[in-house]
Amino acid sequence: MKGENMNKEELLALGLSEELANKVVDKYGHLVTKTRLDEVIAERDTLKTQVSERDKQLKELEKAAGDNKELKEQIEKLQKDNKDAADKYKKDLHDLQVNNAVDLAISGAKGKNGKAIKALLDLEKAEIKDGKIIGLEEQLAKLKESDGYLFEETQQPQNTNPAGFTPGAGSSKTPGGEGPKAYSQIMQMLAENPGLDISKI
């Protein structure tokens, strides 16, 4: 390639360093065309720009490394917070389901004091299936036996007739009608009916 030839001194005069000028001369000879020199200078400027960009990138990377550490810690904290929040939500939901199931079961068992009954139940590892706590009915049944005062008594159909007594059975009506009599009434009835059997009054 034809062009204006330049020596080392001229290269130095154009701003090339001693080292770079020597390299150019060593590679291309003592005389260098102007075109080639322009290429070398362009390469030098490109290298300067690249070095500058790399220095900048290194500083940014160092800064980013610090930020990444903080960011990593923030991410780890957020992950922990998210996990804690998820665990708390899960526990709160489970506790709510357990409490609702217990309240329903206590109500169904005619419990008087739900709070007192709950305190006696083992709900630490309560498992819910189909809306009911596994084993809860058995626990309530045992509590009814051991602490019956916490539950309403089951109302048995009242037998209004004493054992062995059938209304309308027995002897015919006695004077004075049925039912308990006062002593004065009995004496009056005996006076009016001397043969009256008082055991049937």
C-alpha positions in Angstrom: 0.0 0.0 0.0 1.4 3.3 -1.1 1.5 6.3 1.2 3.7 8.8 3.0 6.5 6.9 4.9 7.2 7.9 8.5 10.1 7.0 10.8 10.1 6.5 14.6 10.7 10.1 15.4 7.8 11.2 13.4 5.7 8.5 15.1 6.7 9.9 18.5 5.9 13.4 17.4 2.3 12.2 16.5 1.8 11.1 20.1 2.7 7.5 20.1 4.5 6.3 23.1 8.1 5.1 22.9 7.0 1.5 23.5 4.2 1.7 20.8 6.5 3.5 18.3 9.2 0.8 18.8 6.6 -1.9 18.3 5.3 -0.3 15.1 8.9 0.1 13.8 9.8 -3.5 14.8 6.7 -4.8 13.0 6.6 -2.6 10.0 10.2 -1.5 9.6 11.8 1.9 10.1 9.6 3.5 7.5 5.8 3.3 7.9 3.2 4.5 5.5 0.8 7.2 6.7 -2.1 4.9 6.0 -0.7 2.2 8.2 0.1 4.8 10.9 -3.5 5.9 10.9 -4.5 2.3 11.4 -2.1 1.9 14.3 -3.3 5.1 15.9 -6.9 4.0 15.5 -6.0 0.7 17.1 -4.3 2.5 19.9 -7.3 4.7 20.5 -9.6 1.7 20.3 -7.4 0.0 22.9 -7.5 3.1 25.1 -11.2 3.1 24.8 -11.5 -0.6 25.6 -9.2 -0.2 28.6 -11.2 2.7 29.8 -14.4 0.8 29.3 -13.0 -2.2 31.1 -11.8 0.0 34.0 -15.3 1.5 34.2 -16.8 -2.0 34.0 -14.5 -3.3 36.7 -15.6 -0.4 39.0 -19.2 -1.1 38.1 -18.7 -4.8 38.8 -17.1 -4.0 42.1 -20.0 -1.8 42.9 -22.4 -4.3 41.6 -20.7 -7.0 43.6 -21.5 -4.9 46.7 -25.0 -4.3 45.6 -25.4 -8.0 44.8 -24.4 -8.9 48.3 -26.9 -6.5 49.7 -29.4 -7.6 47.1 -28.7 -11.2 47.9 -29.3 -10.5 51.6 -32.5 -8.6 50.8 -33.6 -11.5 48.6 -32.8 -14.0 51.3 -34.7 -11.9 53.8 -37.6 -11.5 51.5 -37.6 -15.3 50.9 -37.5 -15.9 54.6 -40.2 -13.4 55.2 -42.3 -14.9 52.5 -41.8 -18.4 53.9 -42.6 -17.2 57.4 -45.7 -15.5 56.1 -46.8 -18.6 54.2 -46.2 -20.8 57.2 -48.1 -18.4 59.5 -51.0 -18.2 57.0 -51.0 -22.0 56.8 -50.9 -22.3 60.6 -53.6 -19.6 61.1 -55.8 -21.3 58.5 -55.3 -24.7 60.2 -56.0 -23.2 63.7 -59.1 -21.6 62.3 -60.3 -24.8 60.8 -59.5 -26.7 64.1 -61.3 -24.1 66.2 -64.4 -24.2 64.0 -64.4 -28.0 64.0 -64.0 -28.1 67.8 -66.7 -25.5 68.4 -69.1 -27.5 66.2 -68.3 -30.7 68.0 -68.6 -29.2 71.4 -72.0 -27.6 70.4 -73.1 -31.0 69.1 -72.0 -32.6 72.4 -74.1 -30.1 74.4 -71.0 -28.5 76.0 -71.7 -25.7 78.5 -68.3 -24.1 78.5 -66.5 -24.3 75.2 -63.3 -22.6 76.5 -63.0 -25.0 79.5 -63.6 -28.0 77.3 -61.0 -26.9 74.8 -58.4 -26.6 77.5 -58.9 -30.3 78.3 -58.7 -31.4 74.7 -55.5 -32.6 73.0 -55.4 -30.5 69.9 -51.7 -30.1 69.4 -51.5 -32.6 66.5 -55.1 -32.2 65.4 -55.8 -33.5 61.9 -58.9 -32.5 60.0 -60.7 -34.9 57.7 -64.0 -34.0 56.0 -64.3 -31.0 58.3 -64.0 -33.0 61.5 -61.0 -33.6 63.8 -59.9 -37.2 63.9 -60.5 -38.6 67.4 -62.3 -35.6 68.7 -65.6 -37.4 69.3 -63.8 -40.0 71.4 -62.1 -37.3 73.5 -65.4 -35.5 74.1 -67.0 -38.8 75.1 -64.3 -39.4 77.7 -64.7 -35.9 79.0 -68.4 -36.5 79.4 -67.6 -39.4 81.7 -64.8 -37.7 83.6 -66.1 -34.1 83.7 -69.8 -34.4 83.0 -70.5 -31.0 84.7 -69.2 -29.4 81.6 -72.0 -30.8 79.5 -75.7 -30.5 79.6 -77.5 -33.5 81.0 -79.3 -35.5 78.3 -82.9 -35.2 79.0 -84.5 -38.6 79.4 -88.2 -39.0 78.8 -89.8 -38.5 82.2 -91.9 -41.4 83.5 -94.8 -39.6 85.2 -96.1 -42.9 86.5 -94.4 -44.5 89.5 -93.1 -48.0 89.0 -95.9 -50.6 89.4 -98.6 -48.0 89.2 -101.0 -47.9 86.3 -103.5 -45.1 86.1 -107.1 -46.3 86.3 -106.1 -49.7 87.7 -107.1 -51.0 91.0 -110.3 -50.5 92.9 -113.1 -48.3 91.9 -113.2 -44.7 93.0 -113.5 -44.1 96.6 -115.6 -41.5 98.3 -114.0 -38.1 98.1 -112.3 -38.7 94.9 -108.7 -39.6 94.1 -105.4 -38.2 95.4 -103.8 -37.7 98.7 -106.1 -36.7 101.6 -105.5 -34.7 104.7 -106.1 -36.4 108.1 -109.3 -34.4 108.7 -110.6 -35.5 105.3 -109.9 -39.1 106.0 -111.7 -39.0 109.4 -114.7 -37.3 107.7 -114.8 -40.0 105.0 -114.6 -42.8 107.7 -117.4 -41.2 109.6 -119.5 -41.1 106.5 -118.4 -44.6 105.3 -117.7 -46.8 108.4 -116.7 -49.8 106.2 -114.2 -47.8 104.1 -110.8 -49.4 103.5 -108.4 -46.5 104.1 -105.6 -48.4 102.3 -107.4 -47.7 99.1 -107.9 -44.0 99.7 
